[in-house]
Amino acid sequence: MKPVSPPVRLVLLPSPANVSPRVLEAMSLPLIGHLDPSFLEIMDEVQAQLRTLFGTSNPFTLPISATGSAGMEACLVNLLEPGDRIVVGVNGVFGTRMCEVARRAGAEVTAVEAAWGTPLDPAAMIEAIERVKPQVVSFVHAETSTGVCQPVPEISQAARMAGALVVLDCVTSLAGIPLAIDEWGVDAVYSGTQKCLSCPPGLSPVSFSPRALERVAQRKTPVQSWFLDTSLLGSYYGDGTGSGKRAYHHTAPISSIYAIYEGLRIVEEEGMEARAERHRKAASQLIAGLGGLGLVPLVEEDYRLPMLTTVKLPEALHGEAEAKIRTRLLNEYDIEIGAGLGALAGKVWRIGLMGENARGAAVTRVLAALAPEIANV
Ligand SMILES: Cc1ncc(COP(=O)(O)O)c(C=O)c1O
């Protein structure tokens, strides 16, 4: 085998994003055991800082050792038993995925759909919640397949009033938009590390409210996944006080925990408000520049994600033409941007400005690459 030698790219995808050099350095630090008190101290810090970022006091807040999809699965398989009802908001790929995971957990799924590129209609969600009386209501805060940011409190409060637990997907929003899950009334949340935290993929921060854990404790059937069972995970990650016995559950991915530690430290240094403002500023620079190239955002201004911009392409760029430009961007400019998914395939681009990439330099570079390529079509 030759030494591994990936090209150096500007990764402006919906996922992942470039990793901070500080995070890469942290990952090369010496390995220690996962029950070593020094490592548990690092883990405690990670858990505490995740509480701050999620905006929660939930003791059960921890990084699951797998990507964001495992966080989704953890929330749904713990909170749903066969025959339970769930109302899922679906306005893109990840709401659709939630339905599939919930179905596999044996739940009766009611999907409340909204057009891709638009937010969920709270009135339609509330109507379904009152009609179905679900055990769980679940939706996506930052829908990466379309670039829509979903307002949370109206839906979550209606769900809670109806006695349902609220699950929220914050894979793309964590560390890019301030979150306040306790204030919003969210019971279970999951995220990922490869986006606004500027870490590699491979961990899924999750948080469960005491109410959610009580539901798990009252289950009549065991959680279908041994690996993601919250009652077993708690034996290693502890009760949030930093005290108590910690026992082996699975071998924690030590180097990935160093990575998220450093990623979280960078967020703390910058401050979440300043970081959110940096993301907003980069997005508005990008949108202004794309406007100059004749490209307009898919999503209405009030619901646009700051870390992911979806732009509509004129018909001349649909299909093969847009794919060719993305390929040229990759090969000639070392920049990767995202294609459209599902009904939007071939008709939009999705450009991520996440974490370290949410800066003017990245915006300037991608605009400078796109301008001649679009002019050449
Ligand atoms: C909103 C959303 N949810 C879930 C996921 C799944 O995360 P992963 O690909 O890390 O498993 C993603 C990934 O991009 C996402 O954007």
The ligand as an SDF file (V2000), in Angstrom:
LIG
                    3D

 16 16  0  0  0  0  0  0  0  0999 V2000
  -30.4710   16.9530    9.2460 C   0  0  0  0  0  0  0  0  0  0  0  0
  -29.6760   15.6920    9.2400 C   0  0  0  0  0  0  0  0  0  0  0  0
  -30.0970   14.6550    9.9710 N   0  0  0  0  0  0  0  0  0  0  0  0
  -29.4200   13.4970    9.9990 C   0  0  0  0  0  0  0  0  0  0  0  0
  -28.2530   13.3280    9.2830 C   0  0  0  0  0  0  0  0  0  0  0  0
  -27.5350   12.0360    9.3250 C   0  0  0  0  0  0  0  0  0  0  0  0
  -26.2660   12.2010    9.8450 O   0  0  0  0  0  0  0  0  0  0  0  0
  -25.0360   11.2600    9.4220 P   0  0  0  0  0  0  0  0  0  0  0  0
  -24.8590   11.3930    7.9540 O   0  0  0  0  0  0  0  0  0  0  0  0
  -23.9120   11.8420   10.2310 O   0  0  0  0  0  0  0  0  0  0  0  0
  -25.3900    9.8770    9.8390 O   0  0  0  0  0  0  0  0  0  0  0  0
  -27.7730   14.3920    8.5090 C   0  0  0  0  0  0  0  0  0  0  0  0
  -26.5420   14.2390    7.7130 C   0  0  0  0  0  0  0  0  0  0  0  0
  -26.1610   15.0120    6.9110 O   0  0  0  0  0  0  0  0  0  0  0  0
  -28.5060   15.5940    8.4820 C   0  0  0  0  0  0  0  0  0  0  0  0
  -28.0930   16.6390    7.7550 O   0  0  0  0  0  0  0  0  0  0  0  0
  1  2  1  0
  2  3  1  0
  2 15  2  0
  3  4  2  0
  4  5  1  0
  5  6  1  0
  5 12  2  0
  6  7  1  0
  7  8  1  0
  8  9  2  0
  8 10  1  0
  8 11  1  0
 12 13  1  0
 12 15  1  0
 13 14  2  0
 15 16  1  0
M  END
$$$$
